[in-house]
Amino acid sequence: MKRPESRRTSGVPLTALVAMLIAGGCARAAAVRESPDALPETGTFSILAYDTTTGEWGGAVQSRVFSVGNGVLSAEAGVGVVATQAVVDVSYGPQALALLRQGRSAAEVVKYVWDHDPDPDTARWAKTGRQFAVIDGKGNVAAYTGPTAPVAAGDKQGVHVTAQGNTLANKGVVDSMVAAFNRTGGHLAFRLLAGIEAGQAAGGDNRGKQSAAMIIVKKCGGVWLHNDVVLKLQVDDSPEPIIELRRLVEKAPLPPRAVTNAKNDPACR
């Protein structure tokens, strides 16, 4: 029996054409990876909050990037909690905590850090694209969303809570997060979790899902002596990062509300 000839397109066998397309695509992808001008992807939604009953500060975040918890959230017991995202400058976190330790308000911190940003890469990484949120030691809230932050971008504040996001399916994502936080009871971890779950249900990051993280701090609120970290979780790469984050939160040994491990220790006051 005569073997059939390969299908041809414009005189090139189809199998050869497919191989050429694949090779070309790989070459372009490699060029993007190796290009010094290529920037990491942005796109994140997060929620920060302070629990006046327990004295806990916390935050949760989700994104379609690998290991979003590596740099977005910063927190210190008795001081506050910070999120830096969009066109990210991770130094905003440590800078903000240093200013909060001096007793500056959330609004003062947001203004000072942004005003003193030297904006070293205006062509690719301009500070007008940054998104930055702070809750101070008294629970005051402030946020900044730059005019060139990846669309759709926005932030929404409530009492002791702020939600912010960029590269969102729609600007209603942040409204949904604050509303869900406010109607959810229980430990701060579950309220934060409800916030990002609602954000995802409202559309979330318009590129999809990949990673999530949560941090909660309280003076001597951890499970070990002199440990201020109540919870610190990261889901770095998962098809369902928020579902996995919920599994971890439900498994975590969360302390009863308003309880510390060493009430009589001066370091815990």
Secondary structure, DSSP 8 states (H G I E B T S, - for coil): -------EETTEEHHHHHHHHHHHHHHHHHHHHH-TT------EEEEEEEETTTTEEEEEEEESSTTTTTTSEEEETTTEEEEEEES--TTHHHHHHHHHHTT--HHHHHHHHHHT---S-TTTS-GGGEEEEEE-TT--EEEEE-TTSSSS-EEEEETTEEEEEESBS-THHHHHHHHHHHH--SSHHHHHHHHHHHHHHTT-BTT---EEEEEEE-TT-SSSTT--EEEEEEE-S-SSHHHHHHHHHHHS----TT--S-TT-GGG-
